[in-house]
Amino acid sequence: MLERAYNDSAGVTAAFNLNVLRRLNRELGANFELPGFRHEAVWVPAASRIEMHLVSVAAQAVAIAGEVIPFEAGERLVTEHCHKYTPDSFAAQAQAAGWTARQTWADEQGYFNVQYLE
């Protein structure tokens, strides 16, 4: 389900992810060609996270900050780790940071929750 959400058919997340390259071009004078990369999001169960990648569709070289960076076809550029927590694992992390979970609200399916911490 999470992979489908982050690889949405409308391409919203892909556009968001590719915007990283657009900003590097604009703000650091890089020369990424956006069609040279495709978005991919992968669920990593052991880490309980979605990893967002931009994958080079062909061998290419990109200049950024005076350096030339070669990319092989299929090489991945990791752009984001989006960690997912159960209510209990989030409460445990909060407790380790000195907070106490007082209340949790969730949707009917249990896909989303909000926690009140003190």
C-alpha positions as CSV (number, residue, x, y, z in Angstrom):
1,M,0.0,0.0,0.0
2,L,2.8,2.5,0.9
3,E,4.7,1.7,-2.3
4,R,1.5,2.4,-4.3
5,A,1.0,5.7,-2.4
6,Y,4.6,6.9,-3.1
7,N,4.6,5.6,-6.7
8,D,1.2,7.2,-7.4
9,S,-0.3,6.9,-10.9
10,A,-0.8,10.7,-11.1
11,G,2.9,11.2,-10.7
12,V,2.6,13.7,-7.9
13,T,5.3,12.1,-5.7
14,A,7.6,11.7,-8.8
15,A,7.3,15.4,-9.6
16,F,8.1,16.2,-6.0
17,N,11.1,13.9,-6.0
18,L,12.5,15.2,-9.3
19,N,12.2,18.7,-8.0
20,V,15.4,17.9,-6.0
21,L,17.3,17.9,-9.3
22,R,15.5,21.0,-10.6
23,R,16.6,22.9,-7.4
24,L,20.2,21.6,-7.7
25,N,20.2,23.0,-11.3
26,R,18.7,26.3,-10.3
27,E,20.5,26.9,-7.0
28,L,23.9,25.2,-7.5
29,G,24.3,25.5,-11.3
30,A,24.1,21.7,-11.9
31,N,23.1,20.3,-15.3
32,F,20.8,17.4,-14.4
33,E,18.5,16.5,-17.3
34,L,15.3,15.5,-15.5
35,P,14.2,13.0,-18.2
36,G,17.5,11.2,-17.5
37,F,16.1,10.0,-14.1
38,R,13.0,8.2,-13.0
39,H,11.4,8.2,-9.6
40,E,11.1,5.0,-7.6
41,A,9.9,4.5,-4.0
42,V,10.7,1.2,-2.2
43,W,9.4,-0.1,1.1
44,V,12.2,-1.4,3.3
45,P,10.5,-3.5,6.0
46,A,13.5,-4.1,8.2
47,A,13.9,-0.3,8.6
48,S,10.1,0.4,8.6
49,R,10.6,3.1,5.9
50,I,9.9,4.1,2.4
51,E,13.1,5.1,0.5
52,M,12.7,7.5,-2.4
53,H,15.2,7.2,-5.2
54,L,16.0,8.8,-8.5
55,V,17.3,6.2,-10.9
56,S,19.5,7.0,-13.8
57,V,17.9,5.7,-17.0
58,A,21.2,5.7,-18.9
59,A,24.9,6.2,-18.4
60,Q,25.4,9.9,-18.0
61,A,27.6,12.6,-16.3
62,V,26.3,15.5,-14.4
63,A,28.3,18.7,-13.5
64,I,27.7,20.2,-10.1
65,A,29.8,22.6,-8.0
66,G,32.8,22.2,-10.3
67,E,32.7,18.4,-10.2
68,V,31.6,15.9,-12.8
69,I,29.7,13.0,-11.3
70,P,29.2,9.9,-13.5
71,F,26.0,7.9,-13.2
72,E,25.7,4.4,-14.6
73,A,22.4,3.2,-16.0
74,G,20.3,2.0,-13.1
75,E,22.4,3.8,-10.5
76,R,20.3,5.1,-7.6
77,L,20.4,8.5,-6.0
78,V,18.7,8.3,-2.6
79,T,16.6,11.4,-2.0
80,E,14.5,10.6,1.1
81,H,13.9,8.2,3.9
82,C,10.3,8.4,5.2
83,H,10.1,6.4,8.4
84,K,6.8,4.8,9.5
85,Y,5.9,4.1,13.1
86,T,3.3,2.1,14.9
87,P,1.7,3.9,17.8
88,D,3.7,1.8,20.2
89,S,7.1,2.3,18.5
90,F,6.4,6.1,18.3
91,A,5.5,6.2,22.0
92,A,8.7,4.3,22.8
93,Q,10.8,6.8,20.9
94,A,8.9,9.7,22.5
95,Q,9.5,8.2,25.9
96,A,13.3,7.8,25.2
97,A,13.3,11.5,24.4
98,G,11.6,12.4,27.7
99,W,8.0,12.6,26.5
100,T,5.0,10.6,27.7
101,A,2.2,9.5,25.2
102,R,-1.1,10.6,26.8
103,Q,-3.6,10.0,24.0
104,T,-3.6,8.5,20.5
105,W,-6.3,9.1,17.8
106,A,-6.4,7.0,14.7
107,D,-8.5,6.6,11.6
108,E,-10.8,3.6,11.2
109,Q,-8.3,1.5,9.3
110,G,-5.4,2.4,11.6
111,Y,-3.4,3.8,8.7
112,F,-2.9,7.2,10.3
113,N,-2.6,8.4,13.9
114,V,-1.9,11.5,16.0
115,Q,-0.4,11.3,19.4
116,Y,-0.7,13.8,22.2
117,L,2.6,13.9,24.2
118,E,3.5,15.6,27.5
